[in-house]
Amino acid sequence: MAEHLRDAPEYGFHLPGGTPTFDWPTLKHKRDAYIKRLNGIYERNLEKDKCDYLSGTATFVEPGKVQVNFLDGSPTQTFSAKHVCVAVGGRPNLPASIPGYEHGITSDGFFELEKQPKRVAIVGAGYIAIEFAGIFNALGSETHLFIRQDSFLRTFDTMLQDVLMKEYESVGIKIHKQAKSFSKVEKLEDGTLRIHHDDSLGKGTLEVDSLIWAIGRVPETDELRLKEIGVETDDKGQIKVDEYQNSSVPGIYSIGDVTGQVELTPGTPHPAYPISWLRN
C-alpha cells in the first residue's frame, strides 16, 4: 500500500495534503483483532466437527500413549491411541552465545511492537528476514540487514537473488554483507540498542531502536520425549519420516515444519517432494 500511494501521482491521483502518513498502532491492533477472530473460527470449526480440543503440553509416555499437562491447571490426563500424528511446528531460533542477544526480538516480537522503530536491524538471509526488511523500509524505517554471505535467499533462484539484492539496495536498505559475528548487544539507558558487529567493511557499531533475529527455526520437540520412545530425529531435532510421513516408530506420524521437509515459508523442495508434487 505504501508503495502504491507513492506511485499514485504518476497515474494522475493526487492525495489531499500531500504525502500520506502511516499509523503503526492502527495496523497492529487491526492485525491482532483479525488473528484473534481467525483463531476463534478454527476453534468453532473443530467443535462443529465434534473434535475434542485439548489445550496443553503433550509428552509421550510410551508409543501410543500421551500425557497432557493442561494450560488451565486442570489435572494431568493420559490418552491412548493406535495412531498419533505429531505436527508441533517450530519456534524462532536465538543466538544464545552472543552477550545481550535477549535485547533483540524474533518474528513473534515483531507482531507485538506497539510503535514503529525509526531504526531497525534485521539479522538473517532467509524469507522472513527479507520480508521484514522490505516492510520496514517501505514504511519509512531506516533499515539495516545483516547477512553472512554476499547475497540473501541463497536457496532461491539465482536470478531472483540478484534482482532483489539490487532492488533492495536501490531503495535504501543498508545490507551488511559477510556479517558473520556479533561480539555483543548493549541496551543503553534510553532504550537504544548498540550492536557490535563485524562485516565486510570491518568491525563497527550500530545503534538502532529494534533488533530482529531471523536466523531460522528450531522444532518444538523438546517436551515430547521422542528419543525415549525410539522416534528418530536429525541433528536439528526434526523428526525423520518416510515419503508417507511414517516415523521410525509404527503408529507415530509427523507432518509440517517439524519434519524439515516442506517448510511453511518458500524454499528449495525436499528430494522426497519433487516440484510436480508441490504443484499438484
C-alpha positions as CSV (number, residue, x, y, z in Angstrom):
1,M,0.0,0.0,0.0
2,A,2.8,2.4,0.9
3,E,4.5,1.9,-2.5
4,H,1.2,2.3,-4.4
5,L,0.5,5.6,-2.6
6,R,3.9,6.9,-3.6
7,D,3.3,5.9,-7.2
8,A,-0.2,7.3,-7.3
9,P,0.6,10.8,-8.6
10,E,2.4,9.3,-11.6
11,Y,-1.0,7.9,-12.6
12,G,-3.0,11.2,-12.0
13,F,-4.1,10.5,-8.5
14,H,-3.5,13.4,-6.1
15,L,-3.7,12.9,-2.3
16,P,-5.2,15.8,-0.3
17,G,-2.5,17.2,2.0
18,G,0.4,15.7,0.0
19,T,2.4,12.8,1.4
20,P,0.3,10.3,3.4
21,T,1.1,9.4,6.9
22,F,1.2,5.9,8.4
23,D,-0.1,4.9,11.8
24,W,1.6,1.7,13.1
25,P,-0.7,1.1,16.1
26,T,-3.8,1.1,13.8
27,L,-2.4,-1.7,11.6
28,K,-1.0,-3.6,14.6
29,H,-4.3,-3.6,16.5
30,K,-6.4,-4.5,13.4
31,R,-4.0,-7.4,12.7
32,D,-4.3,-8.6,16.3
33,A,-8.1,-8.5,16.1
34,Y,-8.0,-10.4,12.8
35,I,-5.8,-13.2,14.2
36,K,-8.0,-13.5,17.3
37,R,-11.1,-13.7,15.1
38,L,-9.4,-16.3,12.9
39,N,-8.3,-18.5,15.9
40,G,-11.9,-18.4,17.1
41,I,-13.2,-19.5,13.7
42,Y,-10.8,-22.5,13.7
43,E,-11.8,-23.5,17.2
44,R,-15.5,-23.3,16.4
45,N,-14.9,-25.4,13.3
46,L,-13.3,-28.1,15.5
47,E,-16.3,-28.0,17.7
48,K,-18.7,-28.3,14.8
49,D,-16.7,-31.3,13.5
50,K,-17.1,-32.9,17.0
51,C,-13.3,-32.9,17.6
52,D,-12.0,-33.0,21.2
53,Y,-9.7,-30.0,21.5
54,L,-7.3,-30.1,24.4
55,S,-5.2,-27.1,25.3
56,G,-2.0,-28.2,26.9
57,T,1.5,-29.6,26.6
58,A,1.8,-33.2,25.4
59,T,4.5,-35.7,26.3
60,F,4.9,-39.3,25.2
61,V,4.7,-41.8,28.0
62,E,5.3,-44.6,25.5
63,P,4.4,-45.3,21.8
64,G,0.6,-44.7,21.5
65,K,0.3,-43.1,25.0
66,V,0.4,-39.3,25.5
67,Q,0.3,-37.4,28.8
68,V,-1.2,-33.9,28.6
69,N,-0.5,-31.1,31.1
70,F,-3.4,-28.6,30.7
71,L,-2.7,-24.9,30.4
72,D,-5.6,-24.0,32.7
73,G,-4.2,-26.1,35.5
74,S,-6.6,-29.0,35.3
75,P,-5.3,-32.4,36.5
76,T,-2.9,-34.1,34.1
77,Q,-4.5,-36.8,31.9
78,T,-3.2,-39.6,29.8
79,F,-4.6,-40.6,26.4
80,S,-4.0,-43.7,24.3
81,A,-4.4,-44.1,20.5
82,K,-3.2,-46.5,17.8
83,H,-2.3,-43.6,15.6
84,V,-0.6,-40.4,16.8
85,C,0.4,-37.5,14.5
86,V,3.0,-35.0,15.6
87,A,2.6,-31.6,14.0
88,V,4.1,-29.2,16.6
89,G,5.9,-26.9,14.2
90,G,8.8,-24.8,15.3
91,R,9.9,-21.7,17.1
92,P,12.3,-18.9,16.1
93,N,16.0,-19.7,16.8
94,L,18.0,-17.4,19.1
95,P,21.8,-16.8,19.1
96,A,22.3,-17.5,22.8
97,S,26.1,-17.4,22.6
98,I,26.0,-13.6,21.8
99,P,26.1,-11.5,25.0
100,G,23.0,-9.3,25.1
101,Y,21.1,-11.4,22.5
102,E,18.0,-11.2,24.7
103,H,17.6,-7.5,23.8
104,G,16.6,-8.5,20.3
105,I,13.2,-9.9,19.3
106,T,12.1,-12.6,16.8
107,S,9.2,-12.7,14.3
108,D,6.9,-13.2,17.3
109,G,8.1,-10.0,18.9
110,F,7.7,-8.2,15.6
111,F,3.9,-8.6,15.8
112,E,4.0,-7.3,19.4
113,L,5.7,-3.9,18.6
114,E,3.3,-1.2,19.7
115,K,5.1,1.5,17.7
116,Q,7.2,1.6,14.6
117,P,11.0,1.7,15.2
118,K,12.8,4.6,13.4
119,R,15.9,2.5,13.0
120,V,15.8,-1.3,12.8
121,A,18.5,-4.0,12.3
122,I,17.4,-7.4,11.0
123,V,19.8,-10.4,11.1
124,G,19.2,-13.2,8.6
125,A,19.2,-14.0,4.9
126,G,16.0,-16.1,4.6
127,Y,12.5,-15.4,3.6
128,I,11.3,-13.9,6.9
129,A,14.3,-11.6,7.2
130,I,13.9,-10.3,3.7
131,E,10.2,-9.8,4.1
132,F,10.7,-7.8,7.3
133,A,13.4,-5.6,5.7
134,G,11.1,-4.8,2.8
135,I,8.2,-3.9,5.2
136,F,10.2,-1.7,7.5
137,N,11.9,0.2,4.6
138,A,8.6,0.7,2.7
139,L,7.0,2.2,5.8
140,G,9.9,4.6,6.3
141,S,12.2,3.0,8.9
142,E,16.0,3.2,8.5
143,T,16.6,-0.5,7.7
144,H,19.8,-2.5,8.2
145,L,20.0,-6.1,7.0
146,F,22.9,-8.3,8.2
147,I,23.7,-11.4,6.1
148,R,26.5,-14.0,6.5
149,Q,27.4,-14.2,2.8
150,D,27.3,-11.7,-0.2
151,S,23.7,-12.5,-1.1
152,F,20.4,-13.5,0.6
153,L,17.7,-16.1,-0.2
154,R,20.5,-18.4,-1.3
155,T,18.2,-21.4,-1.7
156,F,16.1,-19.5,-4.2
157,D,16.7,-19.0,-7.9
158,T,20.0,-17.1,-8.6
159,M,18.2,-14.5,-10.9
160,L,15.7,-13.7,-8.1
161,Q,18.6,-13.2,-5.6
162,D,20.5,-10.9,-7.9
163,V,17.5,-8.8,-8.9
164,L,16.1,-8.4,-5.4
165,M,19.6,-7.6,-4.0
166,K,19.9,-4.7,-6.4
167,E,16.3,-3.6,-5.8
168,Y,16.8,-3.6,-2.0
169,E,20.0,-1.6,-2.2
170,S,18.5,0.9,-4.7
171,V,15.5,1.7,-2.4
172,G,17.8,2.4,0.6
173,I,18.0,-0.8,2.6
174,K,21.5,-1.0,4.1
175,I,22.8,-4.5,3.5
176,H,25.8,-5.6,5.7
177,K,27.5,-8.4,3.9
178,Q,29.8,-11.0,5.4
179,A,28.4,-10.2,8.8
180,K,29.4,-13.5,10.5
181,S,29.9,-12.3,14.0
182,F,28.4,-10.1,16.7
183,S,30.5,-9.6,19.8
184,K,27.7,-8.2,21.9
185,V,24.5,-6.2,22.0
186,E,24.1,-3.4,24.6
187,K,21.0,-1.8,25.8
188,L,21.6,1.9,26.5
189,E,19.9,4.0,29.2
190,D,17.4,5.5,26.7
191,G,16.4,2.0,25.4
192,T,18.6,2.2,22.3
193,L,20.4,-0.9,21.3
194,R,24.1,-0.8,20.3
195,I,25.2,-3.7,18.1
196,H,28.9,-4.6,18.0
197,H,29.3,-6.3,14.6
198,D,32.0,-7.4,12.1
199,D,31.1,-7.4,8.4
200,S,32.8,-6.9,5.0
201,L,33.7,-3.3,6.0
202,G,35.4,-4.4,9.2
203,K,34.4,-4.1,12.9
204,G,31.9,-1.4,13.9
205,T,28.9,-0.5,16.0
206,L,25.4,0.4,15.1
207,E,22.6,2.0,17.2
208,V,19.0,1.0,16.5
209,D,15.6,1.1,18.2
210,S,14.9,-2.6,17.4
211,L,16.9,-5.7,16.6
212,I,15.2,-8.7,15.0
213,W,16.7,-12.1,14.9
214,A,15.5,-14.0,11.8
215,I,18.1,-16.8,11.8
216,G,15.9,-19.9,11.3
217,R,13.7,-22.0,13.3
218,V,14.0,-25.0,15.6
219,P,11.4,-27.8,16.1
220,E,9.2,-27.7,19.2
221,T,10.1,-31.3,20.2
222,D,11.9,-30.7,23.5
223,E,9.0,-31.8,25.7
224,L,7.9,-34.8,23.6
225,R,10.4,-37.4,24.9
226,L,10.9,-38.7,21.3
227,K,14.3,-40.2,22.0
228,E,12.9,-42.2,24.9
229,I,10.2,-43.9,22.8
230,G,12.5,-44.5,19.8
231,V,11.4,-41.8,17.4
232,E,14.4,-40.9,15.3
233,T,15.3,-37.2,14.8
234,D,18.1,-35.4,12.9
235,D,20.8,-33.2,14.4
236,K,18.3,-30.3,14.4
237,G,15.7,-32.2,16.4
238,Q,13.4,-32.6,13.3
239,I,11.5,-35.9,13.1
240,K,12.7,-38.3,10.4
241,V,9.8,-39.6,8.3
242,D,9.5,-41.5,5.0
243,E,7.5,-40.4,1.9
244,Y,4.3,-41.4,3.7
245,Q,5.0,-39.4,6.9
246,N,5.8,-42.5,8.9
247,S,8.3,-42.0,11.7
248,S,10.7,-44.8,12.9
249,V,8.0,-46.0,15.4
250,P,4.9,-47.7,13.9
251,G,1.7,-45.7,14.6
252,I,3.5,-42.4,15.1
253,Y,3.5,-40.0,12.1
254,S,4.6,-36.4,11.6
255,I,3.8,-33.6,9.2
256,G,4.7,-29.9,8.7
257,D,7.7,-27.9,9.7
258,V,8.8,-30.3,12.4
259,T,9.9,-32.8,9.8
260,G,12.1,-30.3,7.9
261,Q,10.7,-31.4,4.5
262,V,8.5,-28.7,3.1
263,E,8.6,-25.7,5.3
264,L,5.9,-23.1,5.8
265,T,8.0,-20.4,4.0
266,P,9.1,-21.0,0.4
267,G,12.4,-22.7,-0.2
268,T,14.1,-25.5,-2.1
269,P,11.8,-28.5,-2.3
270,H,12.9,-31.6,-0.4
271,P,14.1,-34.5,-2.6
272,A,11.1,-36.6,-1.4
273,Y,8.7,-33.9,-2.8
274,P,9.6,-33.0,-6.4
275,I,8.3,-29.8,-8.0
276,S,5.5,-31.7,-9.7
277,W,4.2,-32.9,-6.3
278,L,4.2,-29.4,-4.9
279,R,2.4,-28.0,-7.9
280,N,-0.3,-30.7,-7.7
